[in-house]
Amino acid sequence: MTKKIAFNTGRKYTVHGQRIVATLHDDGVVTFHDIDRMVCGEFKLGLHCQFNQVEVMHWYDNNLANGTSRSHRDAFYHDSTNSTAAYIDLCGETLNRPVRQ
C-alpha cells in the first residue's frame, strides 16, 4: 500500500519555508519533492527504517538520495504523487503569495 506524507521543515528557503512531499511506494522506494527548492530524489527504505519526516530528511540532507526519472515524474508532472497539489491536499495550505507593497 502506498503511503504519503507532507511537511514543512521550517527552513527559510522561501516565504513558505521548505515544503516536502514524500511517497513510500509498494516496492519500498521513497520518492520525494522539495517544492520550494525544486529538488526531487528517491531512495530505498531499509527494512528496519520508518517512513517519516526524520528518515526522508536524513537521506535528503546527507545527499544520499538520487534524482531519477521516477522521482522527477512523481514531482513535476501535473497532479502526480509528489506534486504541489498533493502537498496542498495533505496539508490544507494554499499557495497564496504575500503581497509586496
VMD Tcl script that draws the C-alpha trace (Angstrom):
set ca {
  {0.00 0.00 0.00}
  {1.35 3.41 -0.99}
  {1.80 5.89 1.87}
  {2.30 9.64 1.59}
  {3.49 12.38 3.96}
  {3.87 16.12 3.60}
  {5.60 18.52 5.97}
  {7.28 21.88 6.24}
  {10.79 21.80 7.70}
  {10.54 25.45 8.74}
  {13.79 26.27 6.99}
  {13.64 29.71 5.41}
  {14.34 28.88 1.75}
  {11.25 30.84 0.67}
  {8.50 32.84 2.33}
  {6.68 29.50 2.64}
  {9.60 27.72 4.31}
  {10.64 24.35 2.88}
  {7.67 22.19 1.88}
  {8.31 18.49 1.25}
  {6.03 15.74 -0.11}
  {7.21 12.12 0.05}
  {5.66 8.86 -1.06}
  {6.54 5.32 0.03}
  {5.73 3.10 -2.94}
  {4.73 -0.55 -2.77}
  {8.24 -1.65 -3.81}
  {9.86 0.09 -0.79}
  {11.18 3.03 -2.80}
  {10.59 6.51 -1.38}
  {10.31 9.43 -3.80}
  {10.25 12.99 -2.50}
  {9.85 16.54 -3.77}
  {11.14 19.73 -2.16}
  {8.59 22.14 -3.60}
  {10.42 25.31 -2.65}
  {13.89 24.34 -3.88}
  {12.51 22.33 -6.83}
  {14.60 19.29 -5.91}
  {13.44 15.68 -6.07}
  {15.00 12.34 -5.27}
  {14.47 8.74 -4.32}
  {15.91 6.09 -2.03}
  {15.13 2.55 -0.95}
  {13.76 2.44 2.59}
  {15.61 -0.07 4.75}
  {13.79 -2.96 6.40}
  {14.20 -1.53 9.90}
  {13.57 2.10 8.96}
  {10.35 4.01 9.39}
  {8.74 6.16 6.73}
  {8.65 9.56 8.38}
  {9.99 13.12 8.16}
  {13.19 12.29 10.03}
  {14.10 9.46 7.64}
  {13.31 11.49 4.50}
  {15.36 14.45 5.73}
  {18.26 12.18 6.71}
  {18.54 10.93 3.13}
  {18.00 14.40 1.66}
  {20.28 16.39 4.00}
  {23.13 13.90 3.63}
  {22.83 13.82 -0.16}
  {22.16 10.07 -0.11}
  {19.12 10.13 -2.40}
  {19.35 10.00 -6.17}
  {17.44 12.10 -8.65}
  {15.86 9.67 -11.11}
  {13.29 9.73 -13.87}
  {10.84 8.21 -11.39}
  {11.37 10.90 -8.74}
  {11.20 13.59 -11.43}
  {7.93 12.20 -12.78}
  {6.49 11.92 -9.26}
  {7.43 15.54 -8.51}
  {6.92 17.58 -11.62}
  {4.09 16.05 -13.64}
  {0.73 17.73 -13.09}
  {-1.21 16.06 -10.26}
  {1.49 13.45 -9.73}
  {2.02 11.76 -6.37}
  {4.50 14.35 -5.03}
  {3.15 17.41 -6.81}
  {2.40 20.76 -5.21}
  {-1.28 19.83 -5.45}
  {-0.56 16.72 -3.37}
  {1.08 18.89 -0.70}
  {-1.96 21.17 -0.60}
  {-4.29 18.17 -0.33}
  {-2.33 16.70 2.58}
  {-1.60 19.91 4.49}
  {-4.54 22.08 3.55}
  {-2.27 25.01 2.74}
  {-2.79 27.36 -0.14}
  {-0.09 28.83 -2.33}
  {-1.11 32.44 -1.86}
  {1.92 34.61 -2.28}
  {2.43 37.55 0.07}
  {1.55 40.91 -1.44}
  {4.55 43.18 -1.93}
  {3.95 46.79 -1.07}
}
mol new
graphics top color blue
foreach p $ca { graphics top sphere $p radius 0.5 }
foreach p [lrange $ca 0 end-1] q [lrange $ca 1 end] { graphics top cylinder $p $q radius 0.2 }
display resetview
